[in-house]
């Protein structure tokens, strides 16, 4: 059970990082684009 919880937590952290990177990249693209 503990192992399952650990993998679940790890997977959520990976997804969090992935979405965070996509969000930051999108924000960077927005700021880079001239007004």
N, C-alpha and C positions, 0 to 999 in steps of 0.2 A: 504493500500500500504506500509506503514511504517513497519507494522508487517511482511509482506512478505519479505521485504528487510532484516529485522532483522534476520528472520529465515534462509534466504539464506546465510547471513554473518556467522551466527552461524554454519550452516552446513559446509560451506567452511573451517571454522576454525577447526572444528572437523576432517574433512578429511585431512587438512594440518598437524594437530598433529598426526593423525594416520599414514600418509605416512612418516612423520618425524621420528616417533618411529621405523617404519619398516626399514627405511634407516639407522638410527643410530644403530639398532640391527644388521643389515647386516654388517655394518662397524665394529662393535664390534666383530662379529664372525670372520671376516677376520683377525683382529689384534690378536685375541685369538689363531687362528690356527698357529701351528709352521711352520716355513718356510721350 
